[in-house]
Amino acid sequence: MKELTPEQIQHNWGNLRNIIDVNFSGKRLEKLNEMYDYFEERMCLAPASGKEHFHNAHPGGYVEHVLHIVEFAQQIHGVWSKNGATMDNFTIEELIFAALHHDLGKVGDELGNEFYTPNESEWHIKNQGKIYNHNSDLTFMTVTDRALFLLQHFQIPMNENEYLGLKLTDGMYDEANKAYLMSYNPDFGLRSNMPHILHQADMMSTYIESDEWKRGSETEEPINTKVPKTKNEQKQVDNLKQKFDELFA
């Protein structure tokens, strides 16, 4: 299983918060910071999936996955723009907002329940690669529905482009998206290419992360390796180490 150090986890978290501070403003930035402050410890350590052969099934995997998607979505945006796609009916802010939050439901609920819990069965870990279990204390929702629920719970506004981009990031892997992606009536077609770009970014991130696992993490350069230098950063790392050891020692 790939592992990130507490320092790498903390640095990834700093990068995520910086993306938010740079790209949003006003009341929405205030509400986003409230939500990310609330989920900080849980989100820092959350995996992106429960099985090692899926993608990023390790502590810190969720934030790492989100950072990948934000980066890849902007790269793909450039490719589409360069090759003549219509790109003037959505903004980079909208693209980044949807990329940041398409998997938000994987952090659990607003009551403190995590989405994934560490698997205590060594047999299932060894034979099935099942590192985490889904938390049975959670009310059932799809990851996308819970993401949308959490955003409204924290009173974070989104516009139509952001809603559809977030909702459709999983593409045809979600049966509920077929009505949007398989329409044969031009009046019902998508009005922007943003959902397609986000789906490509998600697929790209997922498969690259899976490839890293197949190759073995010892040959991979982590996306962030900076060691925190300030006393406050070191305190945050120490807190993460303590939580990390409690959960995974």
C-alpha positions in Angstrom: 0.0 0.0 0.0 1.3 3.5 -0.9 1.8 5.7 2.1 2.2 9.4 2.6 4.1 10.8 5.5 2.4 13.1 7.9 4.5 16.0 6.5 3.3 15.2 3.0 -0.3 15.0 4.2 0.0 18.3 5.9 1.6 20.0 2.9 -1.1 18.6 0.5 -3.7 20.1 2.9 -1.9 23.5 2.8 -2.0 23.3 -1.0 -5.7 22.6 -1.0 -6.5 25.5 1.3 -4.3 27.8 -0.8 -6.3 26.8 -4.0 -9.5 27.8 -2.1 -8.1 31.1 -0.9 -6.8 32.1 -4.3 -9.8 31.2 -6.4 -12.8 32.3 -4.3 -13.8 35.4 -2.5 -16.4 37.1 -0.4 -19.1 35.2 1.4 -18.5 32.0 -0.6 -14.9 32.0 0.5 -16.0 32.5 4.1 -18.4 29.6 4.0 -15.9 27.3 2.2 -13.3 28.0 4.9 -15.9 27.3 7.6 -16.6 23.9 6.0 -12.9 23.0 5.5 -12.1 24.0 9.1 -14.8 21.7 10.3 -13.6 18.7 8.2 -9.9 19.4 8.5 -8.7 16.4 10.6 -11.1 14.0 8.9 -10.4 15.2 5.4 -6.6 15.3 5.8 -6.6 11.6 6.6 -9.4 10.4 4.4 -8.7 7.9 1.6 -10.0 8.3 -1.9 -11.3 4.7 -2.0 -11.5 1.6 0.1 -9.6 -1.0 -1.9 -5.9 -0.7 -2.8 -6.4 -1.7 -6.4 -8.9 1.1 -7.0 -7.0 4.3 -6.3 -5.4 6.2 -3.4 -6.7 3.8 -0.6 -4.4 5.3 1.9 -4.5 8.1 4.6 -4.3 11.4 2.8 -5.5 9.8 -0.5 -8.6 11.9 -0.8 -6.8 15.3 -0.7 -4.1 14.0 -3.0 -6.8 12.9 -5.5 -8.6 16.2 -5.4 -5.3 18.1 -6.0 -4.7 15.9 -9.0 -8.1 16.5 -10.5 -7.9 20.3 -10.0 -4.5 20.2 -11.8 -5.6 17.9 -14.6 -8.9 19.7 -15.2 -7.0 22.9 -15.9 -4.5 21.0 -18.2 -7.4 19.4 -20.1 -9.1 22.8 -20.3 -6.0 24.1 -22.1 -6.1 21.2 -24.6 -9.7 21.7 -25.4 -9.2 25.5 -25.8 -6.2 25.0 -28.1 -8.1 22.7 -30.4 -11.2 24.9 -30.9 -13.8 23.8 -28.4 -16.3 26.3 -27.1 -15.0 27.4 -23.7 -16.5 30.8 -23.1 -19.7 29.6 -21.4 -18.0 28.6 -18.1 -15.2 30.0 -16.0 -12.0 28.5 -14.4 -13.5 29.3 -11.0 -16.5 27.2 -11.8 -14.3 24.4 -13.1 -12.2 24.4 -10.0 -15.2 24.6 -7.6 -16.7 21.4 -9.2 -13.3 19.6 -9.3 -12.7 20.4 -5.6 -16.1 19.0 -4.4 -17.1 16.2 -6.7 -16.0 13.6 -4.1 -16.8 15.6 -1.0 -19.3 12.9 0.1 -16.3 10.7 0.9 -15.5 12.7 4.0 -18.7 11.4 5.7 -21.5 13.4 7.2 -22.0 16.6 9.1 -22.5 14.8 12.4 -18.9 13.5 12.7 -19.3 10.1 11.0 -16.5 9.2 8.6 -17.3 7.7 5.2 -14.5 5.0 5.4 -13.4 3.2 8.5 -10.1 1.1 8.8 -10.7 -2.6 8.1 -9.8 -4.7 11.1 -9.8 -7.9 9.2 -6.3 -8.9 8.2 -7.7 -11.6 5.9 -9.7 -9.1 3.8 -6.8 -6.7 3.7 -4.4 -9.4 2.5 -6.7 -11.4 0.2 -9.0 -8.7 -1.2 -7.0 -5.5 -0.7 -9.9 -4.1 1.3 -8.1 -1.5 3.4 -11.3 0.3 4.5 -15.0 -0.5 5.1 -17.9 1.8 4.4 -19.2 3.2 7.7 -22.5 1.5 8.5 -23.5 4.4 10.8 -24.0 6.6 7.7 -27.4 7.1 6.2 -27.1 5.8 2.6 -26.5 8.4 0.0 -24.4 8.3 -3.2 -21.1 10.2 -2.9 -22.4 12.8 -5.3 -25.7 13.3 -3.4 -23.8 13.6 -0.1 -21.4 16.2 -1.7 -24.4 18.3 -2.8 -26.0 17.9 0.6 -22.9 19.0 2.5 -22.5 22.1 0.4 -26.0 23.2 1.0 -25.7 22.2 4.7 -22.8 24.7 5.0 -24.7 27.3 3.0 -22.1 27.3 0.2 -23.8 28.6 -3.0 -23.2 27.2 -6.4 -24.5 28.1 -9.8 -25.9 25.9 -12.6 -22.6 25.2 -14.3 -21.0 24.1 -11.0 -24.0 21.9 -10.0 -24.0 20.1 -13.3 -20.2 19.8 -13.4 -20.0 18.3 -10.0 -23.0 16.0 -10.6 -21.7 14.7 -13.9 -18.0 14.2 -13.0 -18.5 10.4 -12.7 -19.9 10.3 -16.3 -21.7 7.2 -17.3 -20.4 5.3 -14.3 -23.5 6.8 -12.5 -26.8 5.6 -13.9 -28.4 8.8 -12.9 -26.3 10.7 -15.4 -27.6 9.0 -18.5 -30.5 11.5 -18.9 -27.9 14.3 -19.2 -25.3 12.5 -21.3 -27.4 10.4 -23.7 -30.0 13.0 -24.8 -31.1 12.8 -28.4 -32.9 16.1 -28.2 -30.6 19.0 -28.9 -32.7 21.1 -26.5 -31.8 18.8 -23.6 -28.1 18.6 -24.4 -25.4 20.0 -22.1 -24.8 23.8 -22.5 -21.1 23.6 -21.8 -18.1 21.2 -22.1 -17.2 21.6 -18.4 -18.8 18.2 -17.3 -16.8 16.4 -20.0 -13.5 18.0 -19.0 -14.2 17.1 -15.3 -14.9 13.5 -16.2 -11.7 13.3 -18.2 -9.8 14.8 -15.3 -11.3 12.3 -12.8 -10.6 9.3 -15.1 -7.1 10.5 -15.7 -6.4 11.0 -12.0 -8.0 7.6 -11.0 -6.0 5.6 -13.6 -2.7 7.3 -12.9 -3.1 6.7 -9.2 -4.0 3.1 -9.9 -0.9 2.8 -12.1 1.3 4.2 -9.2 -0.1 1.4 -7.0 0.6 -1.2 -9.6 4.2 0.0 -10.1 4.9 0.2 -6.4 5.0 3.5 -4.5 8.7 3.0 -3.7 9.5 4.1 -7.3 7.2 7.1 -7.2 8.0 10.7 -6.4 5.2 12.1 -4.1 3.5 15.2 -5.5 4.6 17.2 -2.4 7.6 16.6 -0.3 8.2 19.9 1.5 8.8 19.5 5.3 7.0 22.1 7.3 9.3 24.7 8.9 7.2 27.0 11.1 6.2 26.1 14.7 2.5 26.1 13.8 3.0 23.8 10.8 5.1 21.4 12.9 2.4 21.4 15.6 -0.2 20.5 12.9 2.1 17.7 11.7 2.5 16.4 15.2 -1.2 16.3 15.7 -1.6 14.4 12.4 1.0 11.9 13.5 -0.8 11.3 16.8 -4.2 10.8 14.9 -2.4 8.7 12.3 -0.9 6.4 14.9 -4.2 6.1 16.7 -6.0 4.9 13.6 -3.3 2.9 11.7 -0.6 1.9 14.2 
